């Protein structure tokens, strides 16, 4: 009898079969920490950098990244423009049905350590993506630096393309924003994690510009979705949509301990989901119409300020089946008039099946008469208690992801048998398991 293959060996065999089938239509290239850009890019003679591999790729090709640490240096900065230093620039596009893929090999873990890249008075971008029809998967970026003392920001993944998929990326232990999207449409940010990012260099050292994820699309940059992403211990906000000129969807995302260091020191703003607003932009420069964002099935826990925050948005958004636990304020719908100067209680919002528990304020700055509220745990008095939940152990949310990249399976804040949460929701048009939607992000 032939011995059974190990799980690792089985994965390699499957990968090899996929590669043989794929090679009939597209090429594969390899890079490795011990590679050489003068090599041929084969699995036996890999390149050293993604930048070198990009010269060879064509639509449909795949670049496999072998595991290990890629220690980036200032000599590898691919582009210096004005005050921006972009270490790796992906500006070659795939095509519809033929994306260019950059991904980890089998279950290996490539990590790009950018801690040595410190160009004086420049903003550091570890990856600058302007190409379209790309799929970037299974890459970690660490140690991205800030080198300027004034108002500034550095970025792990800067996104300015369209029809791209950013999947299972990890951005941590640096001074930079995790993912920052501005231009481009129909991008999917899937199952990505950003944690322990804090700019302690610029301004007052509180890291006021370091969000886990920022999406600030320009006019025409539509259809951008964050799904299954997770942010914790980022010095400013978990997810930030300020200045967005088009609607953004945040779905099944988790934000924890925003505005706090890993030692729970108070840092930046500290909102889990900052969904809207335009800062000090003059009224004549606001988008017409004001976009409605969609925030659904998301979870905000232990964020220093608000769990879910409308951030002076001069209009409404859709908030469905979200769960807020132990934030400064769980839901803060602060709005602003069309002059973008006068703050008012939030109006135009649709809030359905949202759950608030254990906070000084369940909801604040909401003009209920000018909003559509139904199925929420507030303002009605459900008299919720700890026994209404299977678990209140928030550490479950920081468990490792499942093997397919999905968020970990948890019991946290799931409604317990007999809880009023189970049949307390209303129909939103979204699929549900039971006959009646639950209140909150988790179904039984």
N, C-alpha and C positions, 0 to 999 in steps of 0.2 A: 504494500500500500504506500502510495506517495504521501509524504508529509504535507500537512495543511500549510498554506502560506500564511505568514503573519499579516496583521492588518496593514502594516507599512508596505510589505511586499505586494499585497493585493492592490493597494493604491497605485504603486509604481507600474504594475502590469496594466491596470486600467488606463493609466496615463499614457503608457507606451502605445496601447491600441488606439486611443483617441488621437495621439500624435500621428500615427501611421495613416489613419484615415484622413486626418486634416491635411497632411502634407501633400495629398493628391491634389489639393486645391489651393493651398497656401503654404507659406514658409514659416519655420520656427527658428527663433534666435534665442541665445542664452547670454546672461551676464552673471558674474559671480564676484564676490569680494576679492578673490585671488585671480580674477581674469586679467586680460590684456587687450586694450583697444586695438592693438596691431594683429590680434588673432582673427579667426574667421567666424567667430560667433556661434560655433557649434557647441553641443553639449560637452564635448571633450576639450574644446578650446574656446571658452566663453570670452565675451567682451568684459571690460571692467565697468562700463558706465551705460546707463540708459541712453544718454545723449549720443553715444557712438552707435548704439543699436538702431536709433531712430533714422540714421542715415540710410539704413538698408531696408527698413520695413516698407511694405506696400499694403493697401487695403486688404483685410482678411488675415494678415500675418499676426503671429503671437510672439511676444518677447517674454521668456520665462526668466524670473529672477530667482537665483539660488539663495538659500538661506545664509544667514550670517550678518555681520555688521559692515556696512559700507561707510567708512569714515570720510566724509566729504571735506574738501579743503577749498581755500579761496582760489586756488589755481583752477578748480573745476567749475567756477562760476561761468555759466554759458552765455549770460547776457547782462550787461550793465547799461541801463537806460535811465537817464536823469538820476533820481535818488534810489532806483530800484536795482537790487542785485539778485538775479534769478539763477539759482544754482542749476536746476534742470528745467529746460524749456521743451515742452511737447507741442509743437506747432504744425506737425504733419497730420493730416486728417485721414480717416478711413472713409468708408462710403456706406450708403444704406444697405443693410444686410451683410456688410463686410467691414466690421469694425477692426481697428487695430487694437490688440489686447496687450496690456502690460500686466503680468500677474505673477504671483508667487508660484514656484514649482511644487507640485503635489501639496504636502502639508508643511513645507519649509517656511521659515519666517525671516524674510529680508527686512533689515532695519537700516534706515538712513540716518546716521548720527551727524547732525549739522553743528555740533557745539564748537567746532574749530573755525567756522565760517563767520568772521567778524569784520567785514569791510567797514571802514570808518565812515560814519555819517551816511549810511545807506540802509534802506529797508530790505530785509532779507526775505526772499520767497524760496522755500525749498523746492517746490514744484510750481511752475507757471504753465497752465494748460490753456492754449488758445486754439488748438485743433478740435475738430468735431468728429463724431462717430468713433469715439475711443471708449475702451473699457479698462479701467484701472482697478486692480484688485489685490488685496492681501499684502499691502505695503505698510510698514510702520515708519513714522518720521519722529525723531526725538531731538531735543537740544537746540532748536532753532533760536537764534540770538536776536536781541535788540541792541543796537549800537548807538542810537541817538538819544539825547537827553530831553529834547522837546517833544511836542505832540507827534506821535508816530505809531507804527504798528508793523509787525512782521507776520508772515503767513506760512503755514505748512503747505496747503494746497490752494493755490489761487486758480479759480475756475472762470474762464471767459470763452468757452466753446458751447456747442449745442449738440444734443443727442448723445451725450456722454453718460456713462455709468461709473460712479465712484463706489466701490463695494469693498466692505470689510477692511477699511483703512483705519489705522491707529495713529493718533497724534497726541503725544504726551511728553511730560517733563521737559518743557521748553518755555520760551517767553512769547510764543506766537499763537495767533488764532488757528484753530484746526483747519476748517474749510471755509473759504471766503468766496462767494459767488456774486458776480456783478452783471456780466453780459452773457447772453446765450439762452436758448430755449430748450425745453424738453429734456432737462437733465434729471437723472435719478441719483440721489445720494442714499445708499442702501447699507444698513447694518454697519455704520462707522462709529468709532469711539474717539472722544477727545477728553483728556483728563490731565490734571496737575499741570496746567499751563498758566504762567504768571509772569507778566512783564514787571520785574522789580527794578528796571533800569531807567525808563523814561518818566518824565513829569514827577509825580510825587511817589512813584514806586508802588502804587496800589493796583496797577494793572488794569486801568479803566478801559482799555480797548481790546482786552483778550477774552473773546467769546469762544465757546466751544465750536459753534457753527454760526456763520453770518451769511445771510442771503439778502442782497440789496439790488434786485434786478432793475435794469434800465427799461425805459419804455420799449415795448415789443419783445422783451425777454420773458416769454410766458411759459407756463407748464412745468415749473421746477418743483420737485417733490423731495422731501426728506422723509425717509421711512425706516423705522427700526434703528434710529441713531440714538446715541447715549452720550451725555456730557456730565462730568462731575469734577468738582474742585477746580473750575476755571475762574480766574480772578475777576472777570466781569459778569457776563451773562452766559447761560447755557446755549440758548438759541436766540438770535437777534435778527429782526426783519426791519429795522429802522430804515427809512428812506426808500422803501421798495415802491417802484412805479408800476409793478404788476403783482398779481396775486400769487401767493406761495402756499403750498400745502405742507403741513407738519403732521405726520401720521405715525402712531405707535412709537413715539420717541419719549425718552426719559431724561429728565434734568435734575441733578442733585447737587446741593451744597455750592451753588453759584455764589460768587462774591466772597468766597472763603478759601483760605489756604488749607492744605492737608492737615495743618495743626489748628484749624478753625480760627485763624486770625482774620479780622475783618479787612476786606480789600475793596474791590470795585462795586458796581451797582448791585449785583446779586439777584437778578431775576432769572427764573427758570426759562420762561418763554416770553420774550419781549416781541410782541406781534403787532408792529405798526409804528406810527409816528413819523414826524419829519423834522424833529429838532427845531432849529431856528430858520428853516427855509421860508422865504417870503411866500405869501399866499398865491401870488401870480405864477409861481413855479411849481405848485403842487400838481400832481397828475390829475387828469380829468378823464373818467371818473376816478374817485379815490378807490383803490383796490380793496376787495374783501379777502382776507386771508382765511384759510381753513385750518383749524387746530383740532384734531380729533384723536381719541384713544391715546392721549399723551398723559404722562405722569410727572408731577413736580413734587419733590420732597426736600425739605430742609434747606431751601434757598433763602439767602439772607434777607432779601426784600420780598418780592412777590413771586408766587408760583407761576401764575398766568397773568400777564400784564399787557394792557392795550396801549400803554405808553403815549398818551396824548393823541391817539389816532382820531383824525377828523372824520369819522365814519364808523361803520360797524364791521364785524367779522363773524365768522361762524365757529362756535365752540361746542363740539359734540363729544360726549362721553369721556371727559377728562377727569383725572383724579389728582387732587391736591392734598398734601398731608404735611403739616408742621412747617409751613412757610411763614414768613413774617405776616404777609396777607396772602391768603390762598388764591383769591381771584380779585384783581384790581383792574377795573374797566375805565380808568381815567381817560376822558376824551378831550377834545378841543374843538372850538368853533372853526368855521371855514377861514377865518382870518389867520389861523395857525398861531394865535397868540393867547387867546382867552380859554383857559382851562374850564371844563365843565364835566359834570357826570356823564359817563359814556352813554351813547345813544346808537340806535341802529344795529345793535348786536343781536344775534340769535344764539341763545344758550340752551342746549338740550342735554339732559341726562348727565350733568356734571356733578361730581362728588367733592365735597369739602369736609375735612375732618382734622381736628386738633390744630387749631390756629386761633390767634387772638381775634382775627377778623375772617369770617368765611368769604365775604365779598364786600368790596368798597367801591365807591365812586361810580355807581350804576344808576342811571335814570330808568327805573323799571318800566315806567309808563311809555317810554320810547324804545323799548326793546321787546324781543319775543323770547319769553322764558317759559320753559315747560320741562317737567321731569327731573329737575335738579334737586339736590338735597337741600338747597336754599331757595327762597327764603322760608319755605315751609319747615316746620319743626318736626323732624323725624325722630328726635331723641335717640340719636345713634350712640352706641357704646362699643367698647372694645370687643365685646362678644359678637358684634355684627360682622366681624372679619375673621377669616381663617388665620391670618398672621398679621402682625404689625412690625415685623422684623425687617426694617428697611435695608439692612445689609444684604438681603437676598438680591436686591437690584444690582449689586456689584459682583455677582457671581460671573464666572467665565461664560462666554457665549456658547450656544449649542454648536455641534459639529458643522451644521450647515450655515453657520453665521448668524442665525436668528438670536434675538435677545434670550436670556436665560429663562427657563420655566420657573415661575415663582408662585408662592401662595400669598405674598404680601398684598394686602388690601382687597383680596378676593372676598366677595360676600359669603358669609357663613350660611349654612342651612337655616331657613326660617327668617332671615334678615329681610326687612322691608326694601332693601336695595334690589333684591332679585326681580321683583315685579313692579318696581317703582318708576321705570323709564317710560318714554313715549317713542312712537315711531319716528325715525329720522330718514327713512328710505334706505338705510344701510342694512346689510345682512345681519341677522341675529341667530343665536342657537336655539333659544326658547321661543315661546309664543309672544313674550313681552320683553322689550329691551331692559337691561339692567341699568342702574345708575352707576356711573364710573367707567373706568377703562378696561376692567376685567370682567368677563363673563364666567359663569360657573361651568 
